[in-house]
Amino acid sequence: MTTEPPFDPTAVLPGPPEPWASTDMPSARGGPPWHMTDMIAAEPALAGRLLYRLADPDGPAARLAAAIRATSAQGRPIVIVGCGTSEHGALGAASILREAAARAGLPSQPGEAGAAIPLQAFEASLDPPRDGLVIGISHEGATWATNRALEAAAAAGSRTALVTASERSPGAAIVDPELVIATGEVDQSWCHTVGYLAPLLAAAAVGAHLEGRPLDARAVVDLLASGAAGAGPAEGIAATLADAKTLLVVASGADRTAARELVLKVEEATWLPSAMRDLETFLHGHLPATDGSTGLVLVLVERREAEAQIARARQALAAAREVGIRVAAIVAEGASAAIEPALTPAGRIVLTEAATLPAAAAALLGSAIPLQLLTERLARARGTNPDPIRRDDPRYYRAAEAASPD
């Protein structure tokens, strides 16, 4: 029986093969640590490597920042597209870049001409923006809908860019080669964690170039490392939520992206039916469908408008308590201090607040590892292997094949 060598979380992860090819199903492991476990452990060191490369003033992140600046100054559309985890990367990137644009004196409000907006890739392919800039997010660079959106945008006269693992990917061949940000290291699990974090790191680097100020890379690495310390609380939350019938994740502001990603990760990795609700939306009609078999995770990390969000979150959690919902939270230190422990009986993961980082980047990067750890521990508690996202079951493999446009 062959055994894998011990995983080194500081080592560089493999890149795509030469010639380029999509990844195969992850190798089967009989139990944790899963490949997903290893990828989570690798993220702090990976962040340091990637941010160091992307700080290059003549590199692809700087070039993409220049393209964003020029497009925005002309009031032309800037659209960021993706699917699945990469769609959430696009949502997060848009939040990070809008904040950077505001600090740079560029259009930044949703709906304002020249402000970055996220779009689901298939929808963008049906109605591509004209004479603007379309940025694709695709970890392996082979997502059909994303590449179709990039092709449609180019045909409509827009410049195109891509954040992906390799400049040799099919998606990279579609876009302007000067605007390919190659993150270089490939997620070894199909339940993508690196595939979510890497585009957020790239967006933070682009945002720093857009503003003309350095990004505090050390603070990013420290923030991710502090998130990795949440494994113990994540395990306790997972034990309480493991036999829930459904899981709701609620959030506001930039944290809504993290909430969507947590829902996707939980459904991929643990097969627990889950749904994301905006914080306020949760209170307008959804409570009647909940009871003691429902789990709920509040994500409240962003520091902008924190006082208003904390006040409304406390009311939402009080409502959840009245019907017996099992409530947990991923929260920043300030929010945790303001929310009494009795409102999160299933536990909470508390994050340090990275005051030297822009608010959106701090929230999205800070919550990334905790939401992944919670997913991974929930998979352990429910007895599922997160790595193949259930495609080791022939039915689900056939379902993926049936949905493939190739």
N, C-alpha and C positions, 0 to 999 in steps of 0.2 A: 504494500500500500504506500503510495507516494504522498508525502505531506508538503504543503507549501512552506517556504521559508518564512520566518517571522516578518510581519509587515513593518516597514520603516516609514512612519508618517512624515519624515522630513525629506525623503527621497523624491526625486522628480518622477511623476507618473508617466506611463508610456504615452507616446503620441500615436496618431493614426499610422497604419502600416504604409509601406512604400511598395508598389503603387497604392494610392488611397483606396480604402474599402470601408464599408460600414462595419460596426462592431458585431461580433457574434454574440449569441446568448452567453451571459456570464457563466463561468464554470460553477458547477453545483458544489455547495458545501452542505455538510450534514447538520450544521447548526451555527450559531454565532461564534465568533465574529463573522458577519456577512461581508461581502465586498462593499456594501453600503456603509458598514461600520468603519472599514478602512478609509473610505473616501471622506467621511466626516472627520476622522482623525487627521487626514492629510491637508485639510483646508487652510488652517492658519499658515503653514509653511508655504503652501501654494500661493496664497495671497501675497506674501512677501516677495516671492519670485516674480509674479505677474506684475505687481505694481512697480517694481524696480524697472522692469523692461518698458512698461508703458509710460514711465516718466520721461523718456527720451524726447527732447524738444523737437527732434526731426522725425520722430517715429509715427506709426499709424494712428495712435490716439490723438497726437497733436494735429495730424492732418485731418482727421475726422472733426475735431473741434473747429478747425478753420473752415471746413465745409459747412458745419452747423452755423457758425457765426455769419458767414456770407449769405446763406439761405435765409436765416432768420432776419437779418438786417434788410433784406428785400421783401419781407413779409410773405415769403413763399412757404408752402406746407413742409413740415418735417414730421414724418410718420415712422414709427418704430413697430415692426411686425414680428410675430412669432407664433408658435403653436405649443400647447401643452406647457411643460416647464419653461420653455423658451418664451411662450407668451407672457408668463409671469415675469421672466427676465425683461421683456419689453416694457411691461407695465412699470416695473421698478426703475428701469433705465429712464423712462420718460419722467418719472418723479424726480430722479436725481438730476437730470439735465435741465428740467424746468427751474429747479432751485438754483442751479449754477447760472442759468441764463438770467434770472432775476438779479443775482449778485453781480453779473456782468453788464447790467443795464439793457438787456435784450428782452424781446417779448417772452413772457413766461406764463401767462394765465391761460388755462384751457379755453379754447375758442378764439383766442387772440391770434391774429395772423402772424405767422412766424414762430409760434410756440410749438414745442414737440408734443405730439399726441401718440398714444399706443393704439394699434388696431390688431384684431385677430387676423392672421395672415390670409385665410381663405376669403374673408370679407374684403380685405384690401385688394386681393386679386380680381374681385368682381368690379370694383370701383376704384381704380388706382389713382393716386394723386398726380396731378400734372405739373410739370416744371418745378418740382420741389426736390426733396431729399428723402429717400426711403432707406431705412436702416433695418436690415434683417438680423434677427437673433436665432441662431441654429447651432446647437452644440456640435453636431457632426457635419453640418452643412449639407444634409441630404433630405431635409424635410420637404415633401412635395409641395404643400400649400405655400410654404415660405418662399421657395424658389419660384413658384408660379407668381407670387405677388411681386417679387423682384423683377421678373421678366416683364410683367404687365406695367410696372412702374417705369422701367426703362423705355418701353414702347410708347409710354405717354409723355416722354420727355423729361422724366425725373432722373437725377443722379442717384446711384444706388451704392450701398455700403453693407458690410456684413461683419458681425462678431461671431466667430466660430473657432473651433479647435485648430483647424488647419487651413492654410492658404491653398492647399491642393484639393480641397473638397469641391463637389459639384457647385455648391452655392457660390464659392469664391470665384469660380470661372464665369459667373454671370455678372458680377458687380465690377465697379471701378477697382482695379488692382491696387491703387494707391489708398483705397479706403477699406481694406481688409484688416481687421484686428484679429490676429491669430493667437488664441489663448494658450495653445501649444500642448496641453495635457488633457488626456481623454478620460472621462468617467468610466470606471471599471464595473459599475453597476448600472442596470437599466432603470433603476429607481434613482433618477439623477439628483445628485446633490451638488457636485462640482459643476454640473451643467446649469444649475440655478445661480450659484455664487459667482462663477466666472464672468458672466455678462454684467452683473452688478458691480464687480470690481472694475471692469472695463469702463462702465459708465461713469464711475467715480473718477477714474483717471482722465477720461475725456472732459468731464466737468471741471476738473482742476485746470486743464489746459484752456478751457473756455474762459475761465475766470482770470487766468494768468497768475495763479498762485499754486504753490506746491501742495500736494495732498499729504497729510500726516500718515504715511504708510505704517509707521510703528504703532500708531494708535489703532489702525485697522487690524493689524496682526494681534495686538493685545485684546481688542474687542472680541475677535473671533476666538481667541484662546479662553477668554472669560466665559464665552458661550459654551465652549466645550466642557466647562466645569459643571454644567447643568445636568450631567448624566444621572446623578442620584435623584434629584427631584423629578426628572423625566420618567425614571423607572417607577417611582411612587404614583405619579399621575396615570401612567399606563396601566398599572395594576387595578386602579379604580375604574378606568374607562374600558377595560378589555372586553367586558361582556355587555357593553351598551349596544342597543339596537341601532341607534343613529348617533352621529356626532355633528354638532353645529360649531362653527368657528366664527366669531364676531370680531369686528375691528372697525376702525375709522381712519381717515387720512391715509398716509403712506402705508400704514400697517395693513390696509386692505389687501395689498399685494401679497404680503406674508400669509395672510389668512387664506387666500386662494391657493397659494402653494402648499400650505399645510393640508388643505382638503384634498388636493390632488395626490400628495404623497401618501396620505392615510388610505385613500381608496386604492392606489397602486400597490402599496406595500402590505396592507393589512386586510383589505377587502371589506372594510367597515363602511357602509353607506354614510356619506358626509355631505355637508352643504355649507357654503359661506353665506353669511348675512352681514350687510352693513350694520353697524351698531344700532342706529336708529330704526332701520328696517326690521330688525329682529322683534321690536316691540309693537309692530303694526300688523298683527294677524297671524304670526307664526307660533306664538305661545300655545294656542289650543292644541297643536299637534305634538306637544312635548309632555313628558312625565318623568318618572324616576328611572326609566330605561334610557333616557336621553343624556348624552354627554355634551358638554359645552366647554370650549376653550376661548377665553378672551385674549386677544393680542393687543397690547397697549404699550408701545415702546416709543413712538415718535414724541418728541418734546414740543413741537409746535402745537399751539392751542391745547396743551395738555390739561389745563385746569378744567375747561369745558368738557373735554372727553372723559376725564376722570369722574366728574360729577354725573354725567349721563351713564357711564359704565357702572357706577355704584347702584344707580336705580335699576339698570337692566339686571344686574346680578341679584339684587333684592327680589325682583320679580321672579327670576329663575329659582331662587330659594323657596319661594312660596309653593311652587309646583314640584319640588323635589329633584330638579335637574342636578346632575353631577357636574360641578363647575370647577374648572382649573384655569390657570392663566399663565401667559408669557408676558411679563411686565418689566418696565424699567424701574430702577430703584425708587424714583420719586413717586411713580404711580403705586408701587407696592406699599410705600409708607402711608399713602392716602386711602387705601382700600383695606378695610378690616379683614383679617384672616378668615373670619366666619363666612365671608361671601365667596371664598374659593376653597371649599372643604376638600376638593380632590387634590389640592396642592398648587404650587406655582413655581415657575422658573423665573428668577429675578436677575435682570441684566444690569451691568454697569452702564453708566451714561457717558458716552464719548463726546465731551463738550468741544473738543478741538476739531471734530468732523462736522460737515454740513448735516443738518437735521435729517433730511431724507436718507442720505447715505448711512448715517449712524443707525437709524431705525432699521433699514432693510438689511444691512450687513450684520447688525447686532442680533436680529431675530433669526437669521438664516440657520445657524448651527442648532440653536435650541429647538426650532420646529423640526429639523431633521432628526435630532436625538429623540424627541418625543415620538416621532414616527417609528424609528428603529426599535425603541423599547416597546412600543405598542405591538409591533410585529412579533417580538419575542413573546410578549404576554399572550398573544392570540395564536401563536404557533405557526406563523407564516414566514416564508422566505421572501424578503422584499426584492431580491436582485433580479429575478426574471419577470417581474410584474405579472405573474401568474401565467406566463406563456410557456412554462414547463408543463402545463395542463394542455393536452391536445385540443380541447374545445376552445380555449382562449387563444392558442396559437392559430387555429383555423379562423377564429374571429378576426385576428389581426390580419391574416392573409386575405380574408374576404373584404376587408376595408381598404386594402392597399390599392392605390390607383395604378401601380406599375403592372 
